[in-house]
């Protein structure tokens, strides 16, 4: 008898199971979509592996030996377990009790995560969501270890080894308090725009220079940035208490109460918001559902 499982072909177990059920090589071959000689060859290998004849020829078919009878239930159970292992995992959001961790900036938190959570409350009430800040240098390892399920990024900041999909394209507008002296204007001239005092949201690099300043520099112009903050959350309060203006993503401006918006007087490159995930969760039904809901709610 060969006790090394590495030498046992799974197809041999399927053949043994069919022979135990059918008690006939021809019928077992038909059930397995194999030829009769192929099944006979597998039976020879099974006899060698288990050191037992397994089946004895009789006038009305094949009679299992005591050893074959003992193998019947374990073999069927093993095949059923393997079949279950290979079947896609079903995911029912209505009864799921998972916890998902998303990485997002404060902008994505308000624009993407808030409507996503609202959808979860009706579609998947048992799912919990934890939101972490985006840590670009640790992102790949966090996704790899399962510490984060999906990160909300932009294409230029997404590591190439990760999966990603665009959620939407964003453009910039000029935002100010609703009763700002310039709020009633139909548009801002470039001169007036440059003369105004600006607040800027900056996460890294030059804290008082951003994409707007690059666009102005291309036209030989500059603006006066008096305040630089690290997130969008405090920005409306700053604008509400002053005559400053800020160039912000339009979706965020639309969600901010007490503010007015005007088009920027010069083209300012926008950005694409994407979701990013690791190969380890790429085919998981639950994660696929998560990504679909993020896509639907961000475009709604």
N, C-alpha and C positions, 0 to 999 in steps of 0.2 A: 504493500500500500504506500502511496506517495502522500506524505503529510505536508508537503510544501504547497501552500495555497497559490504561490506565484505560478505554479504549473497547471493550475486549474482554469480552463477556459470557461467563461460565462456561458458560452453557447452549449457546452457540455451539460450544464445544469438545466438549460432550457430543453435540451433533448431528453434528458432523464425524466423531467417533469412530463413531457409529452408522451413518452413511452409508458410511464406509470399510469397516465390517464387512459391512453388508447389501447395498451397491451398488444400493439400491433405495429410493426416497423413501417408498413405501407401507409397506414392512417397517420402515424406520427410524422412521417415525411411530408404528407400532404398538409398537415396542420402547420408545419414549420416552413413550408414552401421550399423544401429541399428534395433531392433525389433519394430513392431508397438506398443506393450504395453509400451515399454520404451519411445517412443516419446509421447504417450498419457499421461504418467506420468509426463514428462517434461512440457507438455502443462498445466497440472494442476498446477504445481509449478509456471509457468509463470503467469497464471491467478491470483494466490495468491499474487505473488510478485508485479504485476502491478495493482492489484485490479480492473481487467477488464476482461471480457470474451475473448477478443482479436479476437476470431473467432466464427462465427455463422454458424451452419450447414444449408446448402441449397441443393436443388435437384442436382445441378451440382458441388458440392464441398463445400469448406469452404469460407465464406465471412469475410474478415477482418473488425473489428470494426474501428471506427474513431481513437481510441487510437492506434490500431495496425498500421493503415496507418501512423500515426504520428511517430511511432517508426521505420518504415521501413528504411528510409534513414540514421538516426543516427546509427542504429544497423549495417547496412552494412558498413558504414564508420569506425566504431570502429573495426569491424572484419578485414577490409582491413588494417587499421593501425597496428593492432596486427600482422597480417601476414607479413607486411613489417618489423616490429620490430624483428620478429623471423628469417627473412631471413639473410644469411651471407652478410656482407658488401662487395660489389664488390670493388676491388682495381685495378685501371688502372695506372700503373707507368708513362705512357706517358703524362697523363694530371694531375697527382697528384701535389699538391703545398704544401707539408708538410715540416716541419723542423725537422730533427732528430739530437739528441745529443748523441755522442759517447764518452766514456771515454777510454783513451789509454795512454800508456807510449810513449816516443819518439821513442822507438824501434817499437812498434806496429803502430805508426803513419806513419812511413816510409815503413814498410813491408806489413801492412794490409790496412791502410786507403788510402794511395796513389792509389793503383790499384782499390780499391773500388770506390773512387771518379771518377776515369777515366771511370769506367763502368756506373756510374750514369749519366754522361754527355750525353751518347747516349741512355740509357734505361729509364731514369727518369729525363729529363732536368729541370723540375720545382721544384725538391726537393733540399732543402738547408741542409747543414751538418755543425754542430758545434762540435768541439772536445774539450773536457775538460780533465784535468789530472785525473788520478785515485786517489780517496781518499778512501782507504780501510775501514776506520772506519765509513764513511758516505755513503758507496755505497748502502747498503740495503735501507736506507731511501730515498736516491736520486732516486733509481729505483722505489720505492713504490710511490713516489710523482710525478713521471713522469719527473723529472729534467734530467734524463739520460735514454736513450732507451736501449742501449746495452753497456756493458763494456767488454774490451778485457783484459783477465786475464790469470792466470795459474791455474791448478787444486788445488794446495795447498793453493792458496790465495782466492779461490772462496767460499763465505759463503754457507753452505749446504742447506739453505732454498731457494736458487735461482736455476733457470734452467741454464744449461750450455751445450755446445757442443764443441768438439775438432775441431779446424781448421787445425792444422798441428803439426808435431813433429819437433823440432829444435835441431841442434847439434852445438857444438862450434868448432871454428878453431882459429889458431893463425894468427893474421893480423899484417902487417908491411908495411912501404912505399915500393913502387915498386923498388926503387933503394937502398934498405937496403942491408948491407953487407951479410945478410943471405938469401935474397930473392931468390938467384939463387940455393940454396940448394934443393935437392929433398925431404929432410926431416930434422927435428931437433932432435938431440939427447936429452935425458933428461938432461944431464950435460950442454949442450949448452943452453937449454931452461931455466934452473935455473940460469945460469950465466948472461943471458940478463936482461936488465932493463925493468920493466913492468909498464904499465898504467892499471888502473882498473876502471870499472864503478860500482859504489855502490850506492844504494838508501837508505839503512838503515843498522843497525847493525855496525859491525867493518868495517870502511871505507877502510881499507887496507888489507882486507881478504875476500875471496869469495869461490865459489865452487871449483875453481882450487886449492886453497890453502888446502882445505879439501882433495882433491884427492892426492896432494903432501904429505901431512902429513901422509896419509895412507901408503906411501912408505918411510917414514922417511926423506922426502926432504922438502926444502923451496925454495922460489923465492924472488926476491927483487922487491917490489912494491914501486915505487918512486912517482907516481901521482895517485890520486883518484879523480874522477869527478862524478857528480850526474846524467849525461845523456850521450847518445852516440853522440850527435850533435857535441861536441867539440873534440871528440876523434880523428877523422882523421887528424885534424889540428895539434894535439899534436904529432901524429906519423909521419906526414909529415915533421915536424921540428926537429926530433930527431932520434936516433937509438933505441928508445923504441919499444916494441911490446905489443900487447894486445890480450887477448883471448875473442872473440866476437861471437855472433850467426852467423852462416854461411850465412843465407839469408841477413842479414845486410851487411856483408862483400862483398857479391856479388853485392850489389847495391852501394858500395862506390868506387868512381873513384880514380885512382892513388895508389891503394893498392894491395899488394900481400898476398896470404894466404898459409899456410902450415898446415898440420895436427898436432894436439897436440901430443907430444911424450908419453902421458899417457892418459888413458880413463878419460874423463870428462863428468859427467852426463849432458845430455841435458834437455830440458823441452818441455812441450806441451802448445801451445798457444790456448786458448779457448775464446769463446764469452759467455757472461753471461747476463741473462735477468730475469725480474720479472714475476710472474704468471699473473699479471694484463694485460700484453701484449702478453701472450703466444699464444692465439688463434686469435689474431687480424690479418686479412689478410695482412695489410700493413706491420706490423712488421714481419710476417712470410716471406714476400717477401724480406724485408731488410736482415734478417738473411740468407736467401738462397743466396743472392748476395754476402754477406760477405764470405760465405763458398766457393762459386764458384771462386771468385776473389783471395782468399788467397791460393787456391790450383792450380791455373792456371800457 
